[in-house]
Amino acid sequence: MRIPLIIFLILYTFILSGQTTIDTTMQKKSNRASDEQEWKNILTPEQYEVMRKCATEPPFTGKYYQHKEQGTYHCAACGAVLFSSDTKYDSGSGWPSFYKAVNPEAITEIPDDRYGMRRIEIKCAACGSHLGHVFPDGPQPTGLRYCVNSVSLEFTGNGHKEND
């Protein structure tokens, strides 16, 4: 009789906390990175420069630029789900491009007037890491081009390749 009560109390506490799933990888990454030194310890030097310092990887060099496998693209810093291969397309820009995010709330858009250009920077809403930029020259149905640095992404595939 005591065991079911204990299980009920644990589940009840878990539900009250607002969590519906346990993602220990994301929790570890998000909880550990409270300052820039911790981000340096979590990310590779290239990821740190792009994701925390807003650098850009060279075009046509990223591991996901011509990537054809079907699956989901996540934030390389915290694991948040960002894009689906279903919305990935070849924009000719040299970076992985998507016409929409899996969830619009996963991406934060910030005006970026650096380098004498007017652009919209995109960041992971969960951890604030720089992903790339969004432009209004993409395909329908959205007309958007999310231009993302490969080092800002991690991929989880389902084992299938898209038709070329």
Secondary structure as GFF3:
##gff-version 3
##sequence-region A 1 164
A	DSSP	alpha_helix	2	16	.	.	.	ID=ss1
A	DSSP	alpha_helix	24	32	.	.	.	ID=ss2
A	DSSP	alpha_helix	36	42	.	.	.	ID=ss3
A	DSSP	alpha_helix	45	51	.	.	.	ID=ss4
A	DSSP	beta_strand	69	75	.	.	.	ID=ss5
A	DSSP	beta_strand	81	84	.	.	.	ID=ss6
A	DSSP	three_ten_helix	85	87	.	.	.	ID=ss7
A	DSSP	beta_strand	88	89	.	.	.	ID=ss8
A	DSSP	beta_strand	97	98	.	.	.	ID=ss9
A	DSSP	three_ten_helix	104	106	.	.	.	ID=ss10
A	DSSP	beta_strand	107	112	.	.	.	ID=ss11
A	DSSP	three_ten_helix	114	116	.	.	.	ID=ss12
A	DSSP	beta_strand	119	124	.	.	.	ID=ss13
A	DSSP	beta_strand	130	135	.	.	.	ID=ss14
A	DSSP	beta_strand	145	148	.	.	.	ID=ss15
A	DSSP	three_ten_helix	150	152	.	.	.	ID=ss16
A	DSSP	beta_strand	153	161	.	.	.	ID=ss17
###
